[in-house]
């Protein structure tokens, strides 16, 4: 009878918690989390990094509940929230300062020369933001370009095979193309605060599994610190997943500002007035490309409480 009672109690116990699934597409700004996994700084029973082909796929899986969290651009997070998906931005991970660009065949001298050209680009909010900057730089109308939606993993081949005349792309593909002789016509260094990467969590997951979300933020910060402490060794690990060598990888990384957890917390609490985040410009661009219809509820979208909790736990003696 005692054995039967024990078995019954065990059966009624809370089931083991599954790992929090976080989706990442190929982008240097997410690599601290990849490094944390490779260095064993992530408990696989607690967190699982899911590497995907594109940020659009990360957003789709997040929308459909196949992921609890994802690395997205701020533009993509705004679009996702505006479409009705209940998410929270819990960390600002990185700022692009030249790591996103319009890259063209050598014969194109400037943005204006792309009139009538074929442009390869992801089907993403950020790609459309960069497209807006390209149109402005070249005084072009959207219908003056032929747009071909391609995942970033196809950008290099499409340009090299002459399938497109230019691509809107980002690192590490950007460095590979520049090394091959292709021309940068526009990059994110001229659009400060617009190309921002964030960590997004489904609101229901944040409410139900806050400890795992805190562990996710801690893992990114641990990976960032490990990358800074031993950049050459870290680059050897991370460059293996790209077409770049160690030196080229580190050079590409110079165009990405990886934010500290403290920087992230300050920005989150400053929204919507954070000067480093061009929220007004992003909303304008997303409306112009018909990605969103209205400005999101910033107070609902951004949540700095998790990052603040992680920082507070660090300071406890």
PASEBA-1860 file (N, C-alpha, C; in nm, 3 decimals):
! residues 317
1> XXXXXXXX> 0.083/-0.121/0.000/0.000/0.000/0.000/0.087/0.126/0.000 ~ 0.195/0.123/0.079/0.286/0.238/0.085/0.349/0.265/-0.052 ~ 0.390/0.157/-0.121/0.448/0.170/-0.253/0.348/0.230/-0.351 ~ 0.224/0.186/-0.342/0.121/0.237/-0.432/0.096/0.385/-0.408 ~ 0.096/0.426/-0.282/0.075/0.567/-0.249/0.189/0.652/-0.304 ~ 0.315/0.603/-0.288/0.432/0.676/-0.338/0.427/0.692/-0.489 ~ 0.388/0.585/-0.558/0.380/0.591/-0.704/0.271/0.689/-0.747 ~ 0.160/0.692/-0.674/0.052/0.783/-0.708/0.095/0.928/-0.689
9> XXXXXXXX> 0.168/0.955/-0.581/0.216/1.090/-0.556/0.314/1.136/-0.663 ~ 0.401/1.044/-0.704/0.498/1.075/-0.809/0.428/1.109/-0.940 ~ 0.322/1.033/-0.969/0.249/1.055/-1.094/0.180/1.190/-1.095 ~ 0.142/1.238/-0.976/0.073/1.366/-0.967/0.168/1.485/-0.959 ~ 0.297/1.458/-0.947/0.395/1.565/-0.935/0.405/1.647/-1.061 ~ 0.466/1.762/-1.048/0.483/1.852/-1.161/0.577/1.791/-1.263 ~ 0.540/1.788/-1.392/0.629/1.730/-1.493/0.757/1.812/-1.506 ~ 0.866/1.750/-1.547/0.992/1.824/-1.561/0.978/1.934/-1.666
17> XXXXXXXX> 1.039/2.049/-1.639/1.032/2.162/-1.729/1.121/2.139/-1.850 ~ 1.066/2.164/-1.968/1.143/2.147/-2.091/1.238/2.264/-2.110 ~ 1.343/2.246/-2.190/1.434/2.358/-2.216/1.360/2.472/-2.286 ~ 1.401/2.593/-2.255/1.350/2.710/-2.326/1.416/2.713/-2.463 ~ 1.338/2.716/-2.569/1.390/2.713/-2.704/1.407/2.855/-2.758 ~ 1.529/2.889/-2.799/1.557/3.022/-2.853/1.610/3.009/-2.995 ~ 1.546/3.075/-3.089/1.584/3.067/-3.230/1.681/3.176/-3.269 ~ 1.783/3.138/-3.346/1.883/3.233/-3.394/1.909/3.209/-3.542
25> XXXXXXXX> 1.919/3.316/-3.620/1.962/3.304/-3.759/2.111/3.342/-3.768 ~ 2.177/3.314/-3.881/2.321/3.345/-3.891/2.346/3.496/-3.886 ~ 2.400/3.543/-3.775/2.429/3.686/-3.757/2.529/3.700/-3.642 ~ 2.633/3.778/-3.664/2.740/3.790/-3.565/2.690/3.840/-3.430 ~ 2.587/3.923/-3.431/2.536/3.980/-3.307/2.475/3.878/-3.212 ~ 2.443/3.758/-3.264/2.388/3.652/-3.179/2.496/3.552/-3.135 ~ 2.616/3.569/-3.185/2.721/3.470/-3.162/2.762/3.452/-3.016 ~ 2.750/3.554/-2.929/2.780/3.526/-2.788/2.699/3.411/-2.730
33> XXXXXXXX> 2.574/3.397/-2.774/2.492/3.286/-2.725/2.540/3.153/-2.783 ~ 2.582/3.155/-2.909/2.637/3.035/-2.970/2.766/2.995/-2.898 ~ 2.850/3.093/-2.868/2.975/3.066/-2.797/2.948/3.010/-2.658 ~ 2.848/3.066/-2.591/2.813/3.016/-2.458/2.774/2.869/-2.464 ~ 2.702/2.833/-2.568/2.665/2.691/-2.584/2.789/2.606/-2.610 ~ 2.876/2.651/-2.700/2.995/2.574/-2.734/3.092/2.561/-2.617 ~ 3.093/2.659/-2.528/3.183/2.657/-2.412/3.122/2.584/-2.292 ~ 3.001/2.533/-2.309/2.937/2.465/-2.197/2.885/2.560/-2.091
41> XXXXXXXX> 2.861/2.686/-2.128/2.809/2.784/-2.033/2.657/2.782/-2.026 ~ 2.596/2.698/-2.108/2.451/2.681/-2.110/2.418/2.540/-2.065 ~ 2.323/2.528/-1.973/2.273/2.397/-1.932/2.172/2.351/-2.037 ~ 2.203/2.246/-2.114/2.111/2.204/-2.221/1.975/2.159/-2.170 ~ 1.966/2.125/-2.042/1.836/2.089/-1.985/1.752/2.213/-1.958 ~ 1.818/2.331/-1.963/1.751/2.456/-1.931/1.724/2.542/-2.054 ~ 1.822/2.543/-2.147/1.813/2.626/-2.268/1.854/2.545/-2.390 ~ 1.786/2.569/-2.501/1.825/2.503/-2.626/1.830/2.607/-2.737
49> XXXXXXXX> 1.948/2.623/-2.795/1.965/2.715/-2.907/1.926/2.645/-3.036 ~ 1.832/2.703/-3.109/1.783/2.647/-3.235/1.833/2.737/-3.349 ~ 1.925/2.686/-3.429/1.981/2.767/-3.538/1.896/2.751/-3.664 ~ 1.851/2.863/-3.718/1.759/2.864/-3.831/1.818/2.943/-3.948 ~ 1.759/2.926/-4.064/1.813/2.984/-4.187/1.796/3.134/-4.194 ~ 1.688/3.186/-4.135/1.660/3.329/-4.148/1.585/3.379/-4.026 ~ 1.586/3.511/-4.008/1.511/3.570/-3.898/1.360/3.558/-3.923 ~ 1.321/3.554/-4.050/1.179/3.534/-4.082/1.131/3.399/-4.030
57> XXXXXXXX> 1.218/3.297/-4.039/1.182/3.165/-3.987/1.175/3.168/-3.835 ~ 1.267/3.243/-3.773/1.261/3.258/-3.626/1.129/3.322/-3.586 ~ 1.090/3.428/-3.657/0.965/3.497/-3.625/0.845/3.405/-3.647 ~ 0.848/3.327/-3.755/0.736/3.236/-3.783/0.721/3.132/-3.673 ~ 0.834/3.073/-3.633/0.827/2.970/-3.530/0.789/3.029/-3.394 ~ 0.832/3.150/-3.368/0.792/3.217/-3.245/0.641/3.243/-3.246 ~ 0.591/3.290/-3.360/0.449/3.316/-3.375/0.366/3.189/-3.352 ~ 0.415/3.076/-3.403/0.340/2.951/-3.397/0.365/2.870/-3.269
65> XXXXXXXX> 0.443/2.926/-3.177/0.466/2.858/-3.051/0.569/2.746/-3.057 ~ 0.647/2.741/-3.166/0.751/2.639/-3.178/0.879/2.683/-3.108 ~ 0.887/2.811/-3.076/0.996/2.869/-2.998/0.936/2.951/-2.885 ~ 1.010/2.958/-2.775/0.968/3.048/-2.666/1.038/3.184/-2.677 ~ 1.152/3.187/-2.745/1.231/3.310/-2.755/1.306/3.311/-2.887 ~ 1.353/3.429/-2.926/1.429/3.438/-3.051/1.510/3.567/-3.053 ~ 1.620/3.564/-3.126/1.694/3.684/-3.158/1.634/3.741/-3.285 ~ 1.589/3.866/-3.279/1.530/3.933/-3.394/1.584/4.074/-3.403
73> XXXXXXXX> 1.568/4.136/-3.518/1.597/4.279/-3.524/1.481/4.352/-3.458 ~ 1.509/4.473/-3.414/1.404/4.552/-3.351/1.289/4.576/-3.448 ~ 1.323/4.597/-3.576/1.218/4.616/-3.677/1.127/4.494/-3.685 ~ 1.185/4.376/-3.679/1.106/4.252/-3.685/1.022/4.234/-3.560 ~ 1.077/4.273/-3.445/1.001/4.263/-3.320/0.881/4.357/-3.324 ~ 0.901/4.478/-3.376/0.790/4.574/-3.388/0.682/4.519/-3.480 ~ 0.724/4.462/-3.593/0.628/4.405/-3.687/0.552/4.290/-3.624 ~ 0.622/4.203/-3.553/0.558/4.087/-3.492/0.456/4.131/-3.388
81> XXXXXXXX> 0.493/4.227/-3.305/0.401/4.277/-3.203/0.280/4.345/-3.267 ~ 0.304/4.419/-3.374/0.196/4.490/-3.442/0.097/4.395/-3.508 ~ 0.144/4.272/-3.539/0.055/4.173/-3.600/-0.029/4.099/-3.496 ~ -0.009/4.133/-3.369/-0.093/4.073/-3.264/-0.027/3.966/-3.181 ~ 0.101/3.934/-3.207/0.171/3.834/-3.128/0.216/3.898/-2.996 ~ 0.181/3.836/-2.885/0.210/3.893/-2.753/0.353/3.856/-2.714 ~ 0.445/3.949/-2.734/0.586/3.925/-2.706/0.642/4.038/-2.620 ~ 0.758/4.011/-2.562/0.831/4.112/-2.486/0.975/4.118/-2.537
89> XXXXXXXX> 1.024/4.239/-2.554/1.167/4.259/-2.580/1.234/4.267/-2.444 ~ 1.316/4.167/-2.411/1.374/4.160/-2.276/1.522/4.199/-2.274 ~ 1.583/4.218/-2.391/1.722/4.261/-2.396/1.751/4.326/-2.530 ~ 1.837/4.428/-2.528/1.893/4.488/-2.649/2.032/4.428/-2.664 ~ 2.054/4.349/-2.766/2.177/4.270/-2.777/2.290/4.343/-2.848 ~ 2.259/4.408/-2.959/2.367/4.466/-3.038/2.317/4.578/-3.128 ~ 2.411/4.661/-3.170/2.385/4.768/-3.266/2.477/4.746/-3.385 ~ 2.421/4.751/-3.504/2.501/4.737/-3.626/2.557/4.873/-3.665
97> XXXXXXXX> 2.688/4.878/-3.686/2.753/5.004/-3.727/2.831/4.984/-3.855 ~ 2.766/4.915/-3.950/2.828/4.887/-4.079/2.821/4.742/-4.117 ~ 2.760/4.659/-4.033/2.755/4.514/-4.058/2.636/4.473/-4.144 ~ 2.549/4.569/-4.179/2.438/4.547/-4.273/2.459/4.642/-4.389 ~ 2.438/4.593/-4.511/2.474/4.677/-4.625/2.402/4.637/-4.753 ~ 2.405/4.731/-4.848/2.365/4.703/-4.985/2.494/4.680/-5.063 ~ 2.508/4.562/-5.120/2.630/4.524/-5.192/2.594/4.494/-5.337 ~ 2.670/4.554/-5.429/2.634/4.544/-5.570/2.749/4.490/-5.654
105> XXXXXXXX> 2.715/4.452/-5.777/2.815/4.415/-5.875/2.908/4.535/-5.897 ~ 3.035/4.511/-5.932/3.134/4.621/-5.943/3.094/4.733/-6.039 ~ 3.009/4.705/-6.136/2.974/4.807/-6.234/2.880/4.915/-6.184 ~ 2.824/4.899/-6.065/2.730/4.998/-6.011/2.805/5.094/-5.918 ~ 2.807/5.223/-5.955/2.889/5.320/-5.882/2.821/5.371/-5.756 ~ 2.688/5.382/-5.759/2.618/5.436/-5.643/2.474/5.386/-5.643 ~ 2.398/5.431/-5.542/2.260/5.384/-5.528/2.174/5.422/-5.648 ~ 2.194/5.542/-5.703/2.115/5.588/-5.816/2.133/5.498/-5.938
113> XXXXXXXX> 2.251/5.437/-5.950/2.281/5.351/-6.065/2.201/5.222/-6.063 ~ 2.136/5.192/-5.952/2.059/5.068/-5.940/1.919/5.078/-6.002 ~ 1.885/5.191/-6.060/1.754/5.203/-6.124/1.737/5.092/-6.228 ~ 1.629/5.015/-6.214/1.602/4.903/-6.303/1.674/4.775/-6.266 ~ 1.751/4.776/-6.157/1.832/4.659/-6.119/1.750/4.556/-6.042 ~ 1.806/4.435/-6.034/1.746/4.325/-5.958/1.813/4.320/-5.821 ~ 1.732/4.330/-5.716/1.783/4.337/-5.580/1.740/4.212/-5.503 ~ 1.838/4.138/-5.451/1.807/4.024/-5.367/1.801/4.067/-5.221
121> XXXXXXXX> 1.699/4.024/-5.149/1.682/4.065/-5.010/1.591/3.967/-4.937 ~ 1.610/3.957/-4.808/1.522/3.872/-4.728/1.382/3.933/-4.723 ~ 1.285/3.848/-4.697/1.149/3.896/-4.674/1.136/3.929/-4.526 ~ 1.196/4.040/-4.486/1.197/4.076/-4.344/1.177/4.225/-4.329 ~ 1.135/4.264/-4.209/1.113/4.405/-4.181/1.243/4.484/-4.194 ~ 1.353/4.427/-4.145/1.480/4.499/-4.153/1.524/4.520/-4.297 ~ 1.508/4.418/-4.381/1.545/4.433/-4.522/1.467/4.547/-4.586 ~ 1.340/4.561/-4.549/1.260/4.670/-4.604/1.304/4.805/-4.549
129> XXXXXXXX> 1.352/4.808/-4.425/1.406/4.932/-4.370/1.531/4.974/-4.450 ~ 1.620/4.877/-4.474/1.740/4.907/-4.553/1.701/4.947/-4.697 ~ 1.596/4.886/-4.749/1.549/4.923/-4.883/1.503/5.069/-4.885 ~ 1.435/5.113/-4.780/1.392/5.253/-4.772/1.513/5.347/-4.777 ~ 1.620/5.309/-4.705/1.740/5.392/-4.705/1.804/5.394/-4.846 ~ 1.799/5.280/-4.914/1.854/5.272/-5.050/1.775/5.359/-5.146 ~ 1.643/5.354/-5.136/1.558/5.436/-5.223/1.585/5.584/-5.202 ~ 1.602/5.623/-5.075/1.630/5.763/-5.045/1.767/5.804/-5.099
137> XXXXXXXX> 1.867/5.717/-5.079/2.003/5.749/-5.122/2.012/5.764/-5.274 ~ 1.934/5.686/-5.346/1.940/5.691/-5.492/1.830/5.771/-5.557 ~ 1.744/5.837/-5.473/1.629/5.911/-5.525/1.547/5.823/-5.619 ~ 1.520/5.701/-5.573/1.450/5.601/-5.653/1.309/5.575/-5.600 ~ 1.222/5.531/-5.688/1.091/5.481/-5.648/1.099/5.330/-5.631 ~ 1.016/5.276/-5.545/1.020/5.132/-5.518/0.999/5.051/-5.645 ~ 0.909/5.097/-5.735/0.883/5.021/-5.857/0.994/5.034/-5.961 ~ 1.099/5.112/-5.929/1.214/5.121/-6.019/1.310/5.006/-6.001
145> XXXXXXXX> 1.284/4.923/-5.898/1.369/4.808/-5.869/1.290/4.679/-5.883 ~ 1.360/4.574/-5.921/1.300/4.441/-5.927/1.348/4.365/-5.803 ~ 1.256/4.336/-5.712/1.292/4.277/-5.583/1.275/4.125/-5.585 ~ 1.378/4.055/-5.541/1.375/3.910/-5.534/1.400/3.870/-5.389 ~ 1.302/3.807/-5.327/1.313/3.770/-5.186/1.394/3.641/-5.172 ~ 1.508/3.652/-5.103/1.599/3.540/-5.087/1.647/3.533/-4.942 ~ 1.657/3.415/-4.883/1.720/3.404/-4.751/1.867/3.440/-4.760 ~ 1.924/3.486/-4.651/2.062/3.536/-4.653/2.160/3.429/-4.699
153> XXXXXXXX> 2.130/3.302/-4.673/2.222/3.195/-4.713/2.233/3.183/-4.864 ~ 2.142/3.246/-4.941/2.147/3.242/-5.087/2.202/3.370/-5.148 ~ 2.231/3.470/-5.068/2.272/3.600/-5.123/2.402/3.592/-5.202 ~ 2.501/3.527/-5.145/2.632/3.522/-5.210/2.625/3.451/-5.345 ~ 2.559/3.337/-5.347/2.549/3.261/-5.472/2.469/3.338/-5.576 ~ 2.362/3.404/-5.533/2.278/3.478/-5.628/2.355/3.592/-5.693 ~ 2.439/3.660/-5.617/2.518/3.770/-5.672/2.629/3.717/-5.762 ~ 2.696/3.614/-5.717/2.809/3.560/-5.795/2.764/3.497/-5.926
161> XXXXXXXX> 2.644/3.442/-5.930/2.594/3.377/-6.052/2.518/3.474/-6.142 ~ 2.511/3.602/-6.101/2.444/3.701/-6.185/2.294/3.696/-6.179 ~ 2.240/3.626/-6.079/2.095/3.618/-6.065/2.038/3.752/-6.021 ~ 2.117/3.829/-5.946/2.077/3.962/-5.902/2.192/4.059/-5.926 ~ 2.160/4.188/-5.925/2.262/4.291/-5.944/2.316/4.341/-5.810 ~ 2.237/4.326/-5.706/2.278/4.372/-5.573/2.199/4.294/-5.469 ~ 2.250/4.293/-5.347/2.179/4.229/-5.236/2.179/4.322/-5.116 ~ 2.073/4.312/-5.038/2.068/4.377/-4.907/2.101/4.267/-4.808
169> XXXXXXXX> 2.218/4.273/-4.749/2.269/4.159/-4.674/2.339/4.203/-4.546 ~ 2.404/4.111/-4.478/2.470/4.143/-4.352/2.579/4.041/-4.324 ~ 2.657/4.069/-4.217/2.765/3.979/-4.180/2.712/3.844/-4.132 ~ 2.787/3.736/-4.166/2.921/3.731/-4.226/2.924/3.729/-4.379 ~ 2.806/3.726/-4.444/2.803/3.725/-4.591/2.866/3.852/-4.647 ~ 2.843/3.965/-4.580/2.896/4.092/-4.626/3.047/4.088/-4.647 ~ 3.121/4.037/-4.548/3.267/4.031/-4.560/3.312/3.941/-4.674 ~ 3.242/3.830/-4.693/3.277/3.739/-4.803/3.261/3.809/-4.937
177> XXXXXXXX> 3.155/3.886/-4.953/3.131/3.955/-5.079/3.231/4.067/-5.104 ~ 3.263/4.141/-4.999/3.363/4.249/-5.013/3.498/4.190/-5.051 ~ 3.534/4.077/-4.990/3.662/4.012/-5.023/3.666/3.965/-5.167 ~ 3.548/3.933/-5.221/3.540/3.886/-5.359/3.534/4.000/-5.460 ~ 3.535/4.125/-5.411/3.541/4.238/-5.503/3.410/4.310/-5.528 ~ 3.304/4.273/-5.457/3.176/4.341/-5.475/3.176/4.474/-5.399 ~ 3.086/4.564/-5.439/3.092/4.703/-5.396/2.983/4.735/-5.293 ~ 3.021/4.795/-5.181/2.925/4.840/-5.080/2.874/4.979/-5.120
185> XXXXXXXX> 2.744/4.991/-5.142/2.684/5.118/-5.182/2.623/5.193/-5.064 ~ 2.589/5.119/-4.960/2.522/5.179/-4.844/2.536/5.081/-4.729 ~ 2.563/5.131/-4.608/2.567/5.039/-4.494/2.505/5.104/-4.370 ~ 2.491/5.024/-4.265/2.419/5.068/-4.146/2.495/5.169/-4.063 ~ 2.621/5.198/-4.098/2.694/5.304/-4.028/2.627/5.439/-4.049 ~ 2.554/5.452/-4.160/2.487/5.579/-4.190/2.344/5.582/-4.137 ~ 2.301/5.476/-4.068/2.165/5.470/-4.014/2.168/5.431/-3.866 ~ 2.233/5.510/-3.782/2.247/5.473/-3.641/2.112/5.455/-3.571
193> XXXXXXXX> 2.105/5.349/-3.490/1.984/5.324/-3.412/1.874/5.252/-3.484 ~ 1.893/5.224/-3.614/1.788/5.156/-3.690/1.810/5.006/-3.701 ~ 1.937/4.964/-3.708/1.966/4.821/-3.718/2.011/4.774/-3.579 ~ 1.914/4.728/-3.505/1.932/4.690/-3.365/1.881/4.548/-3.347 ~ 1.956/4.468/-3.273/1.911/4.331/-3.248/1.868/4.315/-3.104 ~ 1.760/4.242/-3.088/1.698/4.228/-2.956/1.668/4.082/-2.927 ~ 1.645/4.054/-2.800/1.602/3.922/-2.757/1.454/3.932/-2.722 ~ 1.375/3.851/-2.788/1.230/3.854/-2.774/1.181/3.725/-2.711
201> XXXXXXXX> 1.085/3.736/-2.620/1.028/3.619/-2.553/0.876/3.629/-2.560 ~ 0.811/3.517/-2.585/0.665/3.514/-2.579/0.622/3.550/-2.437 ~ 0.521/3.636/-2.425/0.479/3.685/-2.293/0.436/3.570/-2.201 ~ 0.368/3.472/-2.257/0.323/3.360/-2.175/0.442/3.279/-2.123 ~ 0.548/3.270/-2.201/0.668/3.197/-2.158/0.741/3.275/-2.049 ~ 0.744/3.407/-2.063/0.808/3.489/-1.961/0.735/3.476/-1.828 ~ 0.603/3.474/-1.833/0.524/3.462/-1.710/0.540/3.325/-1.645 ~ 0.544/3.220/-1.729/0.548/3.084/-1.676/0.689/3.036/-1.643
209> XXXXXXXX> 0.791/3.092/-1.710/0.927/3.038/-1.696/1.031/3.149/-1.679 ~ 1.010/3.236/-1.582/1.101/3.352/-1.567/1.246/3.313/-1.536 ~ 1.267/3.203/-1.462/1.403/3.162/-1.428/1.480/3.123/-1.554 ~ 1.412/3.059/-1.649/1.479/3.020/-1.772/1.511/3.142/-1.858 ~ 1.423/3.242/-1.856/1.450/3.364/-1.932/1.568/3.438/-1.869 ~ 1.576/3.438/-1.737/1.692/3.499/-1.672/1.820/3.424/-1.709 ~ 1.811/3.292/-1.715/1.927/3.211/-1.754/1.969/3.241/-1.897 ~ 1.873/3.271/-1.983/1.902/3.305/-2.122/1.981/3.436/-2.131
217> XXXXXXXX> 1.938/3.536/-2.057/2.010/3.664/-2.056/2.149/3.648/-1.995 ~ 2.158/3.566/-1.891/2.287/3.542/-1.828/2.382/3.470/-1.924 ~ 2.328/3.378/-2.003/2.410/3.302/-2.099/2.465/3.394/-2.207 ~ 2.382/3.487/-2.257/2.431/3.580/-2.359/2.543/3.666/-2.302 ~ 2.525/3.716/-2.180/2.627/3.800/-2.120/2.755/3.721/-2.094 ~ 2.742/3.596/-2.049/2.861/3.512/-2.027/2.935/3.487/-2.159 ~ 2.858/3.466/-2.266/2.920/3.447/-2.397/2.989/3.572/-2.446 ~ 2.929/3.687/-2.421/2.990/3.814/-2.461/3.122/3.836/-2.387
225> XXXXXXXX> 3.123/3.808/-2.258/3.244/3.824/-2.178/3.353/3.726/-2.222 ~ 3.312/3.604/-2.256/3.409/3.504/-2.304/3.470/3.546/-2.437 ~ 3.390/3.607/-2.523/3.438/3.655/-2.652/3.538/3.768/-2.633 ~ 3.512/3.858/-2.539/3.603/3.968/-2.513/3.732/3.921/-2.447 ~ 3.720/3.821/-2.359/3.836/3.775/-2.284/3.937/3.702/-2.372 ~ 3.888/3.622/-2.467/3.975/3.544/-2.555/3.925/3.554/-2.699 ~ 3.936/3.672/-2.761/3.876/3.692/-2.893/3.929/3.599/-3.000 ~ 4.060/3.573/-3.002/4.116/3.488/-3.106/4.064/3.344/-3.094
233> XXXXXXXX> 4.064/3.294/-2.972/4.016/3.157/-2.950/3.867/3.147/-2.978 ~ 3.792/3.248/-2.934/3.648/3.248/-2.960/3.620/3.256/-3.109 ~ 3.697/3.339/-3.180/3.678/3.355/-3.324/3.705/3.226/-3.399 ~ 3.802/3.148/-3.351/3.829/3.019/-3.417/3.707/2.927/-3.406 ~ 3.639/2.933/-3.293/3.518/2.853/-3.274/3.404/2.903/-3.360 ~ 3.382/3.034/-3.359/3.266/3.092/-3.425/3.282/3.103/-3.577 ~ 3.405/3.128/-3.623/3.427/3.141/-3.767/3.405/3.009/-3.840 ~ 3.412/2.900/-3.766/3.392/2.768/-3.829/3.252/2.756/-3.890
241> XXXXXXXX> 3.157/2.833/-3.840/3.022/2.828/-3.895/2.999/2.928/-4.006 ~ 3.104/2.995/-4.052/3.094/3.093/-4.160/3.196/3.059/-4.268 ~ 3.202/3.143/-4.371/3.305/3.127/-4.474/3.425/3.217/-4.446 ~ 3.436/3.268/-4.324/3.543/3.360/-4.290/3.653/3.290/-4.212 ~ 3.776/3.339/-4.227/3.882/3.290/-4.139/3.877/3.371/-4.009 ~ 3.965/3.337/-3.914/3.961/3.400/-3.783/3.981/3.550/-3.790 ~ 4.080/3.593/-3.868/4.110/3.737/-3.880/3.992/3.811/-3.942 ~ 3.936/3.756/-4.048/3.823/3.821/-4.115/3.701/3.826/-4.024
249> XXXXXXXX> 3.683/3.721/-3.946/3.570/3.719/-3.853/3.582/3.833/-3.752 ~ 3.700/3.849/-3.693/3.721/3.955/-3.594/3.706/4.093/-3.657 ~ 3.749/4.108/-3.782/3.732/4.236/-3.850/3.584/4.266/-3.872 ~ 3.509/4.164/-3.910/3.365/4.182/-3.930/3.296/4.218/-3.799 ~ 3.341/4.157/-3.691/3.280/4.181/-3.560/3.299/4.325/-3.514 ~ 3.400/4.392/-3.567/3.423/4.532/-3.530/3.308/4.622/-3.575 ~ 3.228/4.575/-3.670/3.114/4.653/-3.718/2.986/4.625/-3.640 ~ 3.000/4.551/-3.531/2.885/4.521/-3.444/2.920/4.564/-3.302
257> XXXXXXXX> 2.835/4.643/-3.241/2.855/4.679/-3.100/2.771/4.586/-3.014 ~ 2.837/4.498/-2.942/2.768/4.408/-2.850/2.745/4.481/-2.718 ~ 2.621/4.493/-2.679/2.587/4.570/-2.560/2.600/4.486/-2.434 ~ 2.644/4.550/-2.326/2.648/4.483/-2.196/2.505/4.469/-2.145 ~ 2.487/4.382/-2.049/2.354/4.365/-1.989/2.310/4.494/-1.921 ~ 2.406/4.566/-1.864/2.372/4.693/-1.800/2.329/4.797/-1.903 ~ 2.401/4.805/-2.016/2.361/4.895/-2.125/2.219/4.863/-2.170 ~ 2.193/4.734/-2.185/2.062/4.689/-2.230/1.952/4.732/-2.133
265> XXXXXXXX> 1.978/4.716/-2.006/1.879/4.751/-1.904/1.848/4.901/-1.906 ~ 1.951/4.982/-1.920/1.933/5.128/-1.926/1.846/5.165/-2.046 ~ 1.875/5.106/-2.162/1.798/5.136/-2.283/1.652/5.093/-2.268 ~ 1.632/4.974/-2.214/1.495/4.923/-2.199/1.410/5.014/-2.112 ~ 1.471/5.069/-2.008/1.396/5.155/-1.918/1.381/5.296/-1.973 ~ 1.458/5.330/-2.079/1.448/5.463/-2.138/1.347/5.470/-2.252 ~ 1.301/5.356/-2.299/1.204/5.352/-2.410/1.075/5.424/-2.366 ~ 1.014/5.504/-2.454/1.045/5.524/-2.596/1.141/5.640/-2.624
273> XXXXXXXX> 1.203/5.692/-2.520/1.287/5.811/-2.538/1.436/5.778/-2.546 ~ 1.470/5.650/-2.567/1.612/5.610/-2.576/1.670/5.664/-2.706 ~ 1.767/5.755/-2.693/1.824/5.820/-2.812/1.896/5.722/-2.904 ~ 1.949/5.612/-2.847/2.024/5.516/-2.928/1.934/5.431/-3.015 ~ 1.803/5.433/-2.990/1.708/5.353/-3.068/1.622/5.449/-3.151 ~ 1.632/5.437/-3.280/1.558/5.527/-3.371/1.416/5.475/-3.391 ~ 1.338/5.474/-3.283/1.205/5.413/-3.288/1.112/5.487/-3.384 ~ 1.116/5.619/-3.381/1.030/5.696/-3.471/1.061/5.670/-3.617
281> XXXXXXXX> 1.190/5.664/-3.651/1.230/5.638/-3.790/1.191/5.497/-3.832 ~ 1.208/5.400/-3.741/1.171/5.262/-3.772/1.022/5.250/-3.801 ~ 0.942/5.313/-3.717/0.797/5.309/-3.738/0.761/5.373/-3.872 ~ 0.823/5.485/-3.903/0.797/5.552/-4.031/0.833/5.462/-4.149 ~ 0.949/5.397/-4.141/0.993/5.308/-4.250/0.901/5.188/-4.265 ~ 0.860/5.131/-4.153/0.774/5.012/-4.157/0.635/5.045/-4.208 ~ 0.588/5.164/-4.179/0.460/5.208/-4.235/0.474/5.230/-4.386 ~ 0.585/5.292/-4.427/0.606/5.321/-4.568/0.612/5.193/-4.652
289> XXXXXXXX> 0.667/5.087/-4.593/0.674/4.959/-4.665/0.553/4.871/-4.635 ~ 0.454/4.928/-4.565/0.328/4.859/-4.533/0.350/4.733/-4.448 ~ 0.455/4.737/-4.367/0.480/4.627/-4.273/0.394/4.640/-4.149 ~ 0.366/4.763/-4.109/0.277/4.787/-3.994/0.183/4.901/-4.030 ~ 0.075/4.912/-3.953/-0.022/5.018/-3.977/-0.014/5.128/-3.872 ~ 0.030/5.091/-3.750/0.031/5.189/-3.641/0.149/5.163/-3.548 ~ 0.185/5.263/-3.472/0.292/5.250/-3.374/0.250/5.155/-3.263 ~ 0.339/5.064/-3.222/0.302/4.970/-3.116/0.298/5.038/-2.979
297> XXXXXXXX> 0.245/4.967/-2.883/0.244/5.012/-2.744/0.382/4.983/-2.686 ~ 0.467/5.086/-2.678/0.605/5.064/-2.636/0.613/5.007/-2.495 ~ 0.530/5.055/-2.405/0.534/5.008/-2.266/0.499/4.860/-2.257 ~ 0.414/4.814/-2.345/0.377/4.672/-2.345/0.483/4.586/-2.412 ~ 0.549/4.641/-2.515/0.646/4.563/-2.592/0.778/4.545/-2.518 ~ 0.827/4.649/-2.453/0.958/4.643/-2.388/0.943/4.611/-2.239 ~ 1.027/4.519/-2.191/1.023/4.478/-2.050/1.166/4.467/-1.998 ~ 1.206/4.562/-1.916/1.341/4.563/-1.861/1.354/4.492/-1.728
305> XXXXXXXX> 1.246/4.431/-1.679/1.248/4.373/-1.545/1.339/4.251/-1.535 ~ 1.343/4.170/-1.640/1.425/4.048/-1.634/1.573/4.084/-1.629 ~ 1.615/4.174/-1.717/1.754/4.216/-1.718/1.792/4.281/-1.585 ~ 1.701/4.360/-1.529/1.727/4.422/-1.399/1.743/4.317/-1.289 ~ 1.661/4.212/-1.296/1.672/4.103/-1.198/1.806/4.032/-1.207 ~ 1.852/4.009/-1.329/1.980/3.942/-1.349/2.093/4.028/-1.293 ~ 2.088/4.156/-1.319/2.190/4.248/-1.268/2.187/4.253/-1.116 ~ 2.067/4.257/-1.060/2.054/4.263/-0.914/2.112/4.137/-0.850
313> XXXXX> 2.090/4.021/-0.913/2.143/3.895/-0.859/2.295/3.895/-0.860 ~ 2.354/3.961/-0.961/2.501/3.971/-0.969/2.559/4.051/-0.853 ~ 2.483/4.150/-0.807/2.535/4.241/-0.706/2.517/4.190/-0.564 ~ 2.443/4.080/-0.548/2.423/4.024/-0.414/2.554/3.961/-0.369 ~ 2.611/4.004/-0.255/2.739/3.949/-0.211/2.727/3.804/-0.168
END
